[in-house]
């Protein structure tokens, strides 16, 4: 669209010269005069007029170029917005409505595709704002804009004879029988519209946590009868991601099953946060606090009367088993409140007794039916509200010839 005015000037001079020829010859029939030669690169379709008669004009065939700024507000790196309202600012290579180079008036047409408020090409002005656009989880919005030379667009051009001369069809200089103006060969709008796209998600994802420790003895402070925490994380949005903290330290995690450990004995907290691709922070109860059990090992001399059985599900990855009456395991404890024994129950199992320091013994029968058998049964020896005490925890077998399987202790 950017051309110099030299061509336009020469066109007009040609038109004027033609008019002089007509006047000098004093020809009564102006229709036989040669009209002005058109310049196809011109930027102004203002008719050439001589003695009140239109003698010719050129066809502006160079469309303006469209410029488009990024959508506002700016989408994130993945192309997502968290707002239903957007604004598009656009223009053309013609910096003003009219300038010294191109006398055409530039207007614009816009088009929007997407889940809501979609429309075809229609007149628009900059800036163009859309409000209340629907979320687009399954697709994206695309906005296109093209500039038009309004002085030429939808203006029927002059007809052209075989030698390239343009005539105002039906005008005084048109050859007899000249047809109505034909359609232009070159469009007067930008054939390569400027386009931008984005996606919208205004809803926060919802996360779920499964597998958090539960405890019938202390529901608010559950005990994990293991040193490995297994949790499952779920989100209601595809592409949503989790970040996790275990005891305020970042740990890898993702949607699905996650395992964390081995954990030190004692208190722990786990927290997860959820964010979707648009940056919306998720909601849901994604936190749990719990207590991890101590592994029951006793001393090396004491373990001589026990067999070590490997089991990934056991506290510390193993448990101890014996059929020897009087077999003993001890663990020192300071300022002990609650005490639990973690043992395995099942058909034909034996008995064991537990105490702290010189307190009275408490005996537990580990036998059960097959249906009631548990790998990690818990027996509460001391409740959480007992006065704290310091002493040696003792676990002793009282049965003979029957398997006793002990795994761990809760000391808190």
DOKEMI-325266 format. One record per residue (C-alpha): x, y, z; residue in one letter. Coordinates in nm, 4 decimals. Example, Ala and Ser with C-alpha at 12.3 -4.5 7.8 and 13.67 -1.06 7.14 Angstrom:
2
<east: 1.2300 north: -0.4500 up: 0.7800 tifi: A>
<east: 1.3670 north: -0.1060 up: 0.7140 tifi: S>
This chain:
412
<east: 0.0000 north: 0.0000 up: 0.0000 tifi: X>
<east: 0.3001 north: 0.2242 up: 0.0475 tifi: X>
<east: 0.3847 north: 0.3877 up: -0.2842 tifi: X>
<east: 0.5061 north: 0.7305 up: -0.3840 tifi: X>
<east: 0.2827 north: 1.0016 up: -0.5241 tifi: X>
<east: 0.4865 north: 1.0271 up: -0.8443 tifi: X>
<east: 0.2779 north: 0.7628 up: -1.0189 tifi: X>
<east: -0.0486 north: 0.9245 up: -0.9138 tifi: X>
<east: 0.0733 north: 1.2620 up: -1.0402 tifi: X>
<east: 0.1673 north: 1.1176 up: -1.3786 tifi: X>
<east: -0.1742 north: 0.9605 up: -1.4079 tifi: X>
<east: -0.3487 north: 1.2858 up: -1.3458 tifi: X>
<east: -0.1198 north: 1.4665 up: -1.5906 tifi: X>
<east: -0.2048 north: 1.2095 up: -1.8555 tifi: X>
<east: -0.5702 north: 1.2707 up: -1.7912 tifi: X>
<east: -0.5262 north: 1.6452 up: -1.8222 tifi: X>
<east: -0.3308 north: 1.6086 up: -2.1479 tifi: X>
<east: -0.6056 north: 1.3964 up: -2.2895 tifi: X>
<east: -0.8596 north: 1.6609 up: -2.2001 tifi: X>
<east: -0.6552 north: 1.9273 up: -2.3789 tifi: X>
<east: -0.6443 north: 1.7183 up: -2.6920 tifi: X>
<east: -1.0201 north: 1.6902 up: -2.6795 tifi: X>
<east: -1.0642 north: 2.0641 up: -2.6264 tifi: X>
<east: -0.8030 north: 2.1633 up: -2.8909 tifi: X>
<east: -0.9740 north: 1.9529 up: -3.1554 tifi: X>
<east: -1.3127 north: 2.1028 up: -3.0681 tifi: X>
<east: -1.4567 north: 1.7620 up: -3.1261 tifi: X>
<east: -1.8293 north: 1.7566 up: -3.0797 tifi: X>
<east: -1.8293 north: 1.3929 up: -2.9694 tifi: X>
<east: -1.6159 north: 1.3593 up: -2.6555 tifi: X>
<east: -1.6687 north: 0.9841 up: -2.6528 tifi: X>
<east: -1.3928 north: 0.9311 up: -2.9075 tifi: X>
<east: -1.1231 north: 1.0969 up: -2.6964 tifi: X>
<east: -0.8549 north: 0.8709 up: -2.5464 tifi: X>
<east: -0.9056 north: 0.8357 up: -2.1705 tifi: X>
<east: -0.6267 north: 0.8426 up: -1.9118 tifi: X>
<east: -0.4004 north: 0.5394 up: -1.8717 tifi: X>
<east: -0.4506 north: 0.3831 up: -1.5220 tifi: X>
<east: -0.1650 north: 0.3151 up: -1.2831 tifi: X>
<east: -0.2232 north: -0.0160 up: -1.1085 tifi: X>
<east: 0.0139 north: 0.0737 up: -0.8217 tifi: X>
<east: -0.1677 north: 0.3927 up: -0.7262 tifi: X>
<east: -0.2936 north: 0.4546 up: -0.3771 tifi: X>
<east: -0.5838 north: 0.6885 up: -0.4482 tifi: X>
<east: -0.8930 north: 0.6173 up: -0.6549 tifi: X>
<east: -1.0044 north: 0.9796 up: -0.6752 tifi: X>
<east: -1.1496 north: 1.0221 up: -1.0274 tifi: X>
<east: -0.9667 north: 1.2400 up: -1.2814 tifi: X>
<east: -1.2086 north: 1.5128 up: -1.3934 tifi: X>
<east: -1.1680 north: 1.7495 up: -1.6910 tifi: X>
<east: -1.4240 north: 2.0164 up: -1.7675 tifi: X>
<east: -1.6590 north: 1.8506 up: -1.5228 tifi: X>
<east: -1.6275 north: 1.5126 up: -1.6941 tifi: X>
<east: -1.4680 north: 1.2068 up: -1.5316 tifi: X>
<east: -1.1931 north: 1.1078 up: -1.7705 tifi: X>
<east: -1.0469 north: 0.8127 up: -1.5771 tifi: X>
<east: -0.9141 north: 0.6843 up: -1.2499 tifi: X>
<east: -0.6824 north: 0.4123 up: -1.1337 tifi: X>
<east: -0.7496 north: 0.1011 up: -0.9249 tifi: X>
<east: -0.5744 north: 0.0856 up: -0.5852 tifi: X>
<east: -0.4836 north: -0.2834 up: -0.5764 tifi: X>
<east: -0.2391 north: -0.2831 up: -0.2802 tifi: X>
<east: -0.4265 north: -0.3708 up: 0.0417 tifi: X>
<east: -0.3173 north: -0.2394 up: 0.3806 tifi: X>
<east: -0.1273 north: -0.4694 up: 0.6171 tifi: X>
<east: -0.2788 north: -0.5540 up: 0.9562 tifi: X>
<east: -0.1011 north: -0.5314 up: 1.2901 tifi: X>
<east: -0.2261 north: -0.7049 up: 1.6061 tifi: X>
<east: -0.0937 north: -0.6721 up: 1.9584 tifi: X>
<east: -0.0942 north: -0.9700 up: 2.1999 tifi: X>
<east: -0.4242 north: -1.0402 up: 2.3718 tifi: X>
<east: -0.4683 north: -0.8620 up: 2.7046 tifi: X>
<east: -0.4329 north: -0.9819 up: 2.9718 tifi: X>
<east: -0.1433 north: -1.1942 up: 2.8526 tifi: X>
<east: -0.1937 north: -1.5737 up: 2.8625 tifi: X>
<east: 0.0559 north: -1.7866 up: 3.0517 tifi: X>
<east: 0.3282 north: -1.9854 up: 2.8770 tifi: X>
<east: 0.0791 north: -2.2628 up: 2.7997 tifi: X>
<east: -0.1651 north: -2.0182 up: 2.6385 tifi: X>
<east: -0.4187 north: -2.0111 up: 2.9246 tifi: X>
<east: -0.6130 north: -1.7222 up: 3.0747 tifi: X>
<east: -0.7948 north: -1.7233 up: 3.4086 tifi: X>
<east: -1.0390 north: -1.4468 up: 3.3119 tifi: X>
<east: -1.3435 north: -1.4486 up: 3.0814 tifi: X>
<east: -1.2703 north: -1.0945 up: 2.9580 tifi: X>
<east: -1.0145 north: -1.0147 up: 2.6880 tifi: X>
<east: -0.9170 north: -0.7090 up: 2.4856 tifi: X>
<east: -0.7582 north: -0.7043 up: 2.1400 tifi: X>
<east: -0.5773 north: -0.3978 up: 2.0053 tifi: X>
<east: -0.4985 north: -0.3772 up: 1.6349 tifi: X>
<east: -0.4061 north: -0.1351 up: 1.3544 tifi: X>
<east: -0.2474 north: -0.1246 up: 1.0121 tifi: X>
<east: 0.0734 north: -0.0158 up: 0.8440 tifi: X>
<east: -0.1037 north: 0.3131 up: 0.7677 tifi: X>
<east: -0.0414 north: 0.4961 up: 1.0899 tifi: X>
<east: -0.3375 north: 0.7330 up: 1.0636 tifi: X>
<east: -0.6762 north: 0.7398 up: 0.8983 tifi: X>
<east: -0.5207 north: 0.9332 up: 0.6125 tifi: X>
<east: -0.1548 north: 1.0123 up: 0.5553 tifi: X>
<east: 0.0637 north: 1.1603 up: 0.2874 tifi: X>
<east: 0.1362 north: 0.8273 up: 0.1236 tifi: X>
<east: -0.2011 north: 0.6609 up: 0.1016 tifi: X>
<east: -0.5192 north: 0.8615 up: 0.0895 tifi: X>
<east: -0.7393 north: 0.5585 up: 0.1555 tifi: X>
<east: -0.9509 north: 0.5314 up: 0.4688 tifi: X>
<east: -0.8592 north: 0.2101 up: 0.6593 tifi: X>
<east: -1.1243 north: 0.0163 up: 0.8496 tifi: X>
<east: -1.1215 north: -0.3337 up: 0.9974 tifi: X>
<east: -1.3132 north: -0.6582 up: 1.0043 tifi: X>
<east: -1.2900 north: -0.9082 up: 1.2923 tifi: X>
<east: -1.3722 north: -1.2755 up: 1.3356 tifi: X>
<east: -1.3865 north: -1.4922 up: 1.6510 tifi: X>
<east: -1.4016 north: -1.8706 up: 1.6740 tifi: X>
<east: -1.4379 north: -2.0690 up: 1.9942 tifi: X>
<east: -1.6862 north: -2.2126 up: 2.2459 tifi: X>
<east: -1.8870 north: -1.8910 up: 2.2920 tifi: X>
<east: -1.9636 north: -1.5593 up: 2.1207 tifi: X>
<east: -1.8160 north: -1.6850 up: 1.7924 tifi: X>
<east: -1.8910 north: -1.4764 up: 1.4820 tifi: X>
<east: -1.7796 north: -1.4408 up: 1.1238 tifi: X>
<east: -1.6190 north: -1.1401 up: 0.9600 tifi: X>
<east: -1.7818 north: -0.8200 up: 1.0790 tifi: X>
<east: -1.6877 north: -0.4535 up: 1.1039 tifi: X>
<east: -1.4956 north: -0.3683 up: 1.4197 tifi: X>
<east: -1.2815 north: -0.0988 up: 1.5765 tifi: X>
<east: -0.9769 north: -0.1132 up: 1.7976 tifi: X>
<east: -0.9667 north: -0.2026 up: 2.0778 tifi: X>
<east: -1.2146 north: -0.4902 up: 2.0602 tifi: X>
<east: -1.3240 north: -0.6338 up: 2.3980 tifi: X>
<east: -1.5087 north: -0.9584 up: 2.4677 tifi: X>
<east: -1.6588 north: -1.0114 up: 2.8125 tifi: X>
<east: -1.8005 north: -1.3230 up: 2.9720 tifi: X>
<east: -1.6359 north: -1.5752 up: 2.7416 tifi: X>
<east: -1.7017 north: -1.9344 up: 2.8434 tifi: X>
<east: -1.4273 north: -2.1656 up: 2.9649 tifi: X>
<east: -1.2636 north: -2.3631 up: 2.6858 tifi: X>
<east: -1.1202 north: -2.6844 up: 2.8332 tifi: X>
<east: -1.1671 north: -2.8756 up: 2.5079 tifi: X>
<east: -1.0482 north: -2.6105 up: 2.2619 tifi: X>
<east: -0.9266 north: -2.2573 up: 2.2156 tifi: X>
<east: -1.0439 north: -1.9177 up: 2.1007 tifi: X>
<east: -0.8973 north: -1.7668 up: 1.7823 tifi: X>
<east: -0.9321 north: -1.3996 up: 1.6947 tifi: X>
<east: -0.8549 north: -1.2717 up: 1.3450 tifi: X>
<east: -0.8549 north: -0.9162 up: 1.2138 tifi: X>
<east: -0.7957 north: -0.7750 up: 0.8660 tifi: X>
<east: -0.7554 north: -0.4184 up: 0.7471 tifi: X>
<east: -0.9559 north: -0.2820 up: 0.4522 tifi: X>
<east: -0.9031 north: 0.0133 up: 0.2200 tifi: X>
<east: -1.2538 north: 0.1497 up: 0.2661 tifi: X>
<east: -1.2253 north: 0.4010 up: -0.0176 tifi: X>
<east: -1.1821 north: 0.1113 up: -0.2559 tifi: X>
<east: -1.3531 north: -0.1815 up: -0.0873 tifi: X>
<east: -1.6940 north: -0.2557 up: -0.2348 tifi: X>
<east: -1.6423 north: 0.0236 up: -0.4886 tifi: X>
<east: -1.7046 north: -0.1087 up: -0.8376 tifi: X>
<east: -1.3878 north: -0.0482 up: -1.0407 tifi: X>
<east: -1.3620 north: 0.0871 up: -1.3899 tifi: X>
<east: -1.3952 north: -0.1562 up: -1.6750 tifi: X>
<east: -1.0833 north: -0.2287 up: -1.8755 tifi: X>
<east: -1.0456 north: -0.2645 up: -2.2503 tifi: X>
<east: -0.7828 north: -0.4972 up: -2.4056 tifi: X>
<east: -0.5115 north: -0.2295 up: -2.4122 tifi: X>
<east: -0.5350 north: -0.1765 up: -2.0370 tifi: X>
<east: -0.7219 north: 0.1517 up: -2.0421 tifi: X>
<east: -0.9774 north: 0.1986 up: -1.7659 tifi: X>
<east: -1.3121 north: 0.3530 up: -1.8522 tifi: X>
<east: -1.5883 north: 0.4695 up: -1.6197 tifi: X>
<east: -1.8483 north: 0.2211 up: -1.7399 tifi: X>
<east: -2.1562 north: 0.3914 up: -1.8691 tifi: X>
<east: -1.9804 north: 0.7309 up: -1.8517 tifi: X>
<east: -1.9371 north: 0.9821 up: -2.1316 tifi: X>
<east: -1.5999 north: 0.8381 up: -2.2359 tifi: X>
<east: -1.7033 north: 0.4713 up: -2.2307 tifi: X>
<east: -1.7119 north: 0.2843 up: -2.5585 tifi: X>
<east: -2.0589 north: 0.2129 up: -2.6846 tifi: X>
<east: -2.2069 north: -0.0975 up: -2.5225 tifi: X>
<east: -1.9495 north: -0.1093 up: -2.2395 tifi: X>
<east: -2.0840 north: -0.3528 up: -1.9733 tifi: X>
<east: -2.1392 north: -0.2689 up: -1.6094 tifi: X>
<east: -1.8321 north: -0.2494 up: -1.3892 tifi: X>
<east: -1.6850 north: -0.5997 up: -1.3350 tifi: X>
<east: -1.5585 north: -0.7298 up: -1.0000 tifi: X>
<east: -1.2049 north: -0.6340 up: -0.9034 tifi: X>
<east: -0.9282 north: -0.8795 up: -0.9729 tifi: X>
<east: -0.7472 north: -0.7892 up: -0.6477 tifi: X>
<east: -0.9224 north: -0.7613 up: -0.3110 tifi: X>
<east: -0.8876 north: -0.4439 up: -0.1091 tifi: X>
<east: -0.8500 north: -0.6164 up: 0.2283 tifi: X>
<east: -0.5464 north: -0.7803 up: 0.3852 tifi: X>
<east: -0.5390 north: -1.1358 up: 0.2494 tifi: X>
<east: -0.3277 north: -1.2520 up: 0.5459 tifi: X>
<east: -0.5281 north: -1.1505 up: 0.8548 tifi: X>
<east: -0.3464 north: -1.1127 up: 1.1861 tifi: X>
<east: -0.4478 north: -1.3896 up: 1.4259 tifi: X>
<east: -0.3998 north: -1.4749 up: 1.7912 tifi: X>
<east: -0.5406 north: -1.7515 up: 2.0102 tifi: X>
<east: -0.5870 north: -1.8346 up: 2.3768 tifi: X>
<east: -0.7675 north: -2.0747 up: 2.6105 tifi: X>
<east: -0.9780 north: -1.9879 up: 2.9149 tifi: X>
<east: -1.0146 north: -2.1713 up: 3.2448 tifi: X>
<east: -1.1621 north: -1.9768 up: 3.5348 tifi: X>
<east: -1.2443 north: -2.2713 up: 3.7605 tifi: X>
<east: -1.0203 north: -2.4035 up: 4.0343 tifi: X>
<east: -0.9506 north: -2.7773 up: 4.0185 tifi: X>
<east: -1.0600 north: -3.0062 up: 4.2992 tifi: X>
<east: -0.8162 north: -3.2547 up: 4.4490 tifi: X>
<east: -0.8741 north: -3.5680 up: 4.6539 tifi: X>
<east: -0.6408 north: -3.7579 up: 4.8848 tifi: X>
<east: -0.6917 north: -4.1284 up: 4.9554 tifi: X>
<east: -0.5089 north: -4.3584 up: 5.1954 tifi: X>
<east: -0.4423 north: -4.1157 up: 5.4802 tifi: X>
<east: -0.3844 north: -4.2972 up: 5.8121 tifi: X>
<east: -0.6950 north: -4.3625 up: 6.0221 tifi: X>
<east: -0.6974 north: -4.4622 up: 6.3852 tifi: X>
<east: -0.9781 north: -4.5850 up: 6.6091 tifi: X>
<east: -0.7825 north: -4.5040 up: 6.9264 tifi: X>
<east: -0.6852 north: -4.1442 up: 6.8423 tifi: X>
<east: -0.8734 north: -4.0290 up: 6.5290 tifi: X>
<east: -0.7291 north: -3.6761 up: 6.5471 tifi: X>
<east: -0.3712 north: -3.8057 up: 6.5801 tifi: X>
<east: -0.3676 north: -4.1284 up: 6.3789 tifi: X>
<east: -0.0833 north: -4.3758 up: 6.3961 tifi: X>
<east: 0.0726 north: -4.5128 up: 6.0789 tifi: X>
<east: 0.1690 north: -4.8716 up: 6.1674 tifi: X>
<east: 0.4542 north: -4.8543 up: 5.9219 tifi: X>
<east: 0.7529 north: -4.6438 up: 5.8180 tifi: X>
<east: 0.6254 north: -4.6040 up: 5.4637 tifi: X>
<east: 0.3357 north: -4.3689 up: 5.3793 tifi: X>
<east: 0.1251 north: -4.4686 up: 5.0757 tifi: X>
<east: -0.1194 north: -4.2083 up: 4.9424 tifi: X>
<east: -0.3227 north: -4.1674 up: 4.6249 tifi: X>
<east: -0.3813 north: -3.8221 up: 4.4745 tifi: X>
<east: -0.6590 north: -3.7440 up: 4.2278 tifi: X>
<east: -0.7714 north: -3.4289 up: 4.0441 tifi: X>
<east: -1.0887 north: -3.3525 up: 3.8502 tifi: X>
<east: -0.8978 north: -3.1769 up: 3.5685 tifi: X>
<east: -0.6709 north: -3.3359 up: 3.3128 tifi: X>
<east: -0.3274 north: -3.1790 up: 3.3205 tifi: X>
<east: -0.3540 north: -3.0530 up: 3.6786 tifi: X>
<east: -0.0326 north: -3.1076 up: 3.8734 tifi: X>
<east: 0.0487 north: -3.1645 up: 4.2387 tifi: X>
<east: 0.3287 north: -3.0340 up: 4.4558 tifi: X>
<east: 0.3876 north: -3.2010 up: 4.7904 tifi: X>
<east: 0.5563 north: -3.1300 up: 5.1228 tifi: X>
<east: 0.6478 north: -3.3932 up: 5.3791 tifi: X>
<east: 0.7456 north: -3.2343 up: 5.7087 tifi: X>
<east: 0.7779 north: -2.9032 up: 5.5185 tifi: X>
<east: 1.0262 north: -3.0504 up: 5.2726 tifi: X>
<east: 0.9469 north: -3.0811 up: 4.9040 tifi: X>
<east: 0.8985 north: -3.4393 up: 4.7847 tifi: X>
<east: 0.8190 north: -3.5687 up: 4.4352 tifi: X>
<east: 0.4541 north: -3.6569 up: 4.3798 tifi: X>
<east: 0.1994 north: -3.6896 up: 4.1012 tifi: X>
<east: -0.1580 north: -3.7892 up: 4.0363 tifi: X>
<east: -0.2017 north: -4.1558 up: 4.1277 tifi: X>
<east: -0.0366 north: -4.3686 up: 4.3948 tifi: X>
<east: 0.2655 north: -4.2242 up: 4.5775 tifi: X>
<east: 0.4877 north: -4.3776 up: 4.8462 tifi: X>
<east: 0.7087 north: -4.1854 up: 5.0886 tifi: X>
<east: 0.9668 north: -4.3383 up: 5.3153 tifi: X>
<east: 1.1334 north: -4.4822 up: 5.5028 tifi: X>
<east: 1.0048 north: -4.2434 up: 5.7678 tifi: X>
<east: 1.1718 north: -4.1806 up: 6.0991 tifi: X>
<east: 0.9603 north: -4.2796 up: 6.4020 tifi: X>
<east: 0.7504 north: -3.9928 up: 6.5347 tifi: X>
<east: 0.5197 north: -3.7126 up: 6.4182 tifi: X>
<east: 0.4831 north: -3.6193 up: 6.0508 tifi: X>
<east: 0.2724 north: -3.3925 up: 5.8324 tifi: X>
<east: 0.1952 north: -3.4269 up: 5.4623 tifi: X>
<east: 0.0514 north: -3.1476 up: 5.2461 tifi: X>
<east: -0.0299 north: -3.1374 up: 4.8762 tifi: X>
<east: -0.1181 north: -2.8419 up: 4.6559 tifi: X>
<east: -0.2913 north: -2.8611 up: 4.3205 tifi: X>
<east: -0.2740 north: -2.6240 up: 4.0234 tifi: X>
<east: -0.4232 north: -2.6568 up: 3.6765 tifi: X>
<east: -0.2606 north: -2.5553 up: 3.3445 tifi: X>
<east: -0.4234 north: -2.2100 up: 3.3665 tifi: X>
<east: -0.2678 north: -2.1467 up: 3.7074 tifi: X>
<east: -0.5854 north: -2.1877 up: 3.9136 tifi: X>
<east: -0.4990 north: -2.3161 up: 4.2616 tifi: X>
<east: -0.7000 north: -2.6203 up: 4.3602 tifi: X>
<east: -0.9250 north: -2.6833 up: 4.6544 tifi: X>
<east: -0.9856 north: -2.9930 up: 4.8641 tifi: X>
<east: -0.8512 north: -3.1513 up: 5.1823 tifi: X>
<east: -0.5013 north: -3.2494 up: 5.0783 tifi: X>
<east: -0.3345 north: -3.2649 up: 5.4191 tifi: X>
<east: -0.2792 north: -3.5290 up: 5.6834 tifi: X>
<east: -0.0897 north: -3.5447 up: 6.0125 tifi: X>
<east: 0.0125 north: -3.8793 up: 6.1619 tifi: X>
<east: 0.2604 north: -4.0673 up: 6.3813 tifi: X>
<east: 0.4998 north: -4.3268 up: 6.2425 tifi: X>
<east: 0.5740 north: -4.6394 up: 6.4494 tifi: X>
<east: 0.9077 north: -4.7491 up: 6.5964 tifi: X>
<east: 1.0650 north: -5.0685 up: 6.4734 tifi: X>
<east: 1.0857 north: -5.3295 up: 6.7546 tifi: X>
<east: 1.4294 north: -5.4877 up: 6.7422 tifi: X>
<east: 1.5469 north: -5.5373 up: 7.1012 tifi: X>
<east: 1.9144 north: -5.6090 up: 7.1683 tifi: X>
<east: 2.1373 north: -5.8409 up: 6.9691 tifi: X>
<east: 2.1380 north: -6.0963 up: 7.2505 tifi: X>
<east: 1.7611 north: -6.0859 up: 7.2752 tifi: X>
<east: 1.7175 north: -6.1335 up: 6.8997 tifi: X>
<east: 1.9016 north: -6.4651 up: 6.9255 tifi: X>
<east: 1.5739 north: -6.6200 up: 7.0429 tifi: X>
<east: 1.3759 north: -6.4669 up: 6.7556 tifi: X>
<east: 1.3744 north: -6.5130 up: 6.3781 tifi: X>
<east: 1.3738 north: -6.2125 up: 6.1472 tifi: X>
<east: 1.1041 north: -6.2304 up: 5.8777 tifi: X>
<east: 1.1353 north: -5.9931 up: 5.5806 tifi: X>
<east: 0.8158 north: -5.8203 up: 5.4695 tifi: X>
<east: 0.7907 north: -5.4859 up: 5.2838 tifi: X>
<east: 0.4630 north: -5.4147 up: 5.4635 tifi: X>
<east: 0.6189 north: -5.4519 up: 5.8081 tifi: X>
<east: 0.7561 north: -5.1664 up: 6.0175 tifi: X>
<east: 1.1148 north: -5.1266 up: 5.9010 tifi: X>
<east: 1.0640 north: -5.3964 up: 5.6359 tifi: X>
<east: 1.0730 north: -5.6945 up: 5.8771 tifi: X>
<east: 0.9145 north: -5.8435 up: 6.1899 tifi: X>
<east: 1.0291 north: -6.0868 up: 6.4607 tifi: X>
<east: 0.8834 north: -6.4325 up: 6.5218 tifi: X>
<east: 0.9353 north: -6.6930 up: 6.7948 tifi: X>
<east: 0.7646 north: -6.9886 up: 6.9648 tifi: X>
<east: 0.9902 north: -6.9765 up: 7.2709 tifi: X>
<east: 0.8269 north: -6.9022 up: 7.6033 tifi: X>
<east: 0.9998 north: -6.6203 up: 7.7914 tifi: X>
<east: 1.1596 north: -6.4679 up: 7.4798 tifi: X>
<east: 1.2033 north: -6.0976 up: 7.5600 tifi: X>
<east: 1.2506 north: -5.7682 up: 7.3728 tifi: X>
<east: 1.3241 north: -5.4350 up: 7.5429 tifi: X>
<east: 1.3289 north: -5.0715 up: 7.4303 tifi: X>
<east: 1.4179 north: -4.7685 up: 7.6489 tifi: X>
<east: 1.1588 north: -4.4882 up: 7.6648 tifi: X>
<east: 1.1681 north: -4.1352 up: 7.8102 tifi: X>
<east: 0.8669 north: -3.9243 up: 7.9044 tifi: X>
<east: 0.6367 north: -4.1814 up: 7.7523 tifi: X>
<east: 0.2671 north: -4.1062 up: 7.7285 tifi: X>
<east: 0.0963 north: -4.3469 up: 7.4915 tifi: X>
<east: 0.2284 north: -4.6996 up: 7.4275 tifi: X>
<east: 0.1027 north: -4.9428 up: 7.1654 tifi: X>
<east: 0.2215 north: -5.2846 up: 7.0531 tifi: X>
<east: 0.2008 north: -5.3670 up: 6.6797 tifi: X>
<east: 0.1798 north: -5.7408 up: 6.6229 tifi: X>
<east: 0.0357 north: -5.9963 up: 6.3821 tifi: X>
<east: -0.2707 north: -6.1982 up: 6.4700 tifi: X>
<east: -0.3969 north: -6.5208 up: 6.3203 tifi: X>
<east: -0.5158 north: -6.8768 up: 6.3894 tifi: X>
<east: -0.2993 north: -7.0628 up: 6.6448 tifi: X>
<east: -0.0946 north: -6.7588 up: 6.7474 tifi: X>
<east: 0.0434 north: -6.7342 up: 7.0996 tifi: X>
<east: 0.0328 north: -6.4771 up: 7.3799 tifi: X>
<east: 0.2536 north: -6.1870 up: 7.4810 tifi: X>
<east: 0.2663 north: -5.9447 up: 7.7711 tifi: X>
<east: 0.3852 north: -5.5824 up: 7.7858 tifi: X>
<east: 0.4810 north: -5.3297 up: 8.0549 tifi: X>
<east: 0.6863 north: -5.0145 up: 8.1157 tifi: X>
<east: 0.9424 north: -5.0176 up: 8.3967 tifi: X>
<east: 0.7922 north: -5.1858 up: 8.7037 tifi: X>
<east: 0.4303 north: -5.1331 up: 8.6052 tifi: X>
<east: 0.1915 north: -5.4248 up: 8.5957 tifi: X>
<east: 0.2037 north: -5.6568 up: 8.2974 tifi: X>
<east: -0.0767 north: -5.6460 up: 8.0374 tifi: X>
<east: -0.1281 north: -5.9717 up: 7.8438 tifi: X>
<east: -0.2565 north: -5.9945 up: 7.4834 tifi: X>
<east: -0.3818 north: -6.3026 up: 7.3013 tifi: X>
<east: -0.2718 north: -6.2884 up: 6.9364 tifi: X>
<east: -0.4853 north: -6.5786 up: 6.8202 tifi: X>
<east: -0.7809 north: -6.5056 up: 6.5937 tifi: X>
<east: -0.9884 north: -6.6630 up: 6.3210 tifi: X>
<east: -0.8568 north: -6.6541 up: 5.9658 tifi: X>
<east: -1.1144 north: -6.3906 up: 5.8775 tifi: X>
<east: -0.9978 north: -6.1684 up: 6.1660 tifi: X>
<east: -0.6256 north: -6.2130 up: 6.1081 tifi: X>
<east: -0.4298 north: -5.8837 up: 6.0788 tifi: X>
<east: -0.0748 north: -5.8188 up: 5.9712 tifi: X>
<east: -0.0592 north: -5.4909 up: 6.1643 tifi: X>
<east: -0.2898 north: -5.5237 up: 6.4645 tifi: X>
<east: -0.2466 north: -5.2544 up: 6.7302 tifi: X>
<east: -0.2839 north: -5.3077 up: 7.1055 tifi: X>
<east: -0.2974 north: -4.9949 up: 7.3200 tifi: X>
<east: -0.1005 north: -5.0578 up: 7.6390 tifi: X>
<east: -0.1135 north: -4.6979 up: 7.7688 tifi: X>
<east: -0.3595 north: -4.4297 up: 7.6635 tifi: X>
<east: -0.2521 north: -4.0849 up: 7.5372 tifi: X>
<east: -0.3777 north: -3.9060 up: 7.8467 tifi: X>
<east: -0.1786 north: -4.1042 up: 8.1042 tifi: X>
<east: 0.0881 north: -3.9249 up: 8.3040 tifi: X>
<east: 0.4209 north: -3.9447 up: 8.1289 tifi: X>
<east: 0.6717 north: -4.1971 up: 8.2540 tifi: X>
<east: 1.0313 north: -4.2998 up: 8.1887 tifi: X>
<east: 1.1474 north: -4.6591 up: 8.1840 tifi: X>
<east: 1.2174 north: -4.9679 up: 7.9752 tifi: X>
<east: 0.9413 north: -5.1107 up: 7.7582 tifi: X>
<east: 0.9371 north: -5.4906 up: 7.7858 tifi: X>
<east: 0.7652 north: -5.7356 up: 7.5521 tifi: X>
<east: 0.7707 north: -6.1024 up: 7.6638 tifi: X>
<east: 0.6217 north: -6.4239 up: 7.5250 tifi: X>
<east: 0.3982 north: -6.6120 up: 7.7715 tifi: X>
<east: 0.2866 north: -6.9013 up: 7.5502 tifi: X>
<east: 0.4875 north: -7.2031 up: 7.4422 tifi: X>
<east: 0.5065 north: -7.3670 up: 7.1009 tifi: X>
<east: 0.2774 north: -7.1145 up: 6.9403 tifi: X>
<east: 0.4011 north: -6.8475 up: 6.6961 tifi: X>
<east: 0.4275 north: -6.4956 up: 6.8295 tifi: X>
<east: 0.4944 north: -6.2281 up: 6.5652 tifi: X>
<east: 0.5753 north: -5.8770 up: 6.6884 tifi: X>
<east: 0.6505 north: -5.5857 up: 6.4588 tifi: X>
<east: 0.6734 north: -5.2461 up: 6.6239 tifi: X>
<east: 0.5824 north: -5.0033 up: 6.8992 tifi: X>
<east: 0.4143 north: -4.6661 up: 6.9201 tifi: X>
<east: 0.6036 north: -4.4540 up: 7.1707 tifi: X>
<east: 0.4693 north: -4.1005 up: 7.2129 tifi: X>
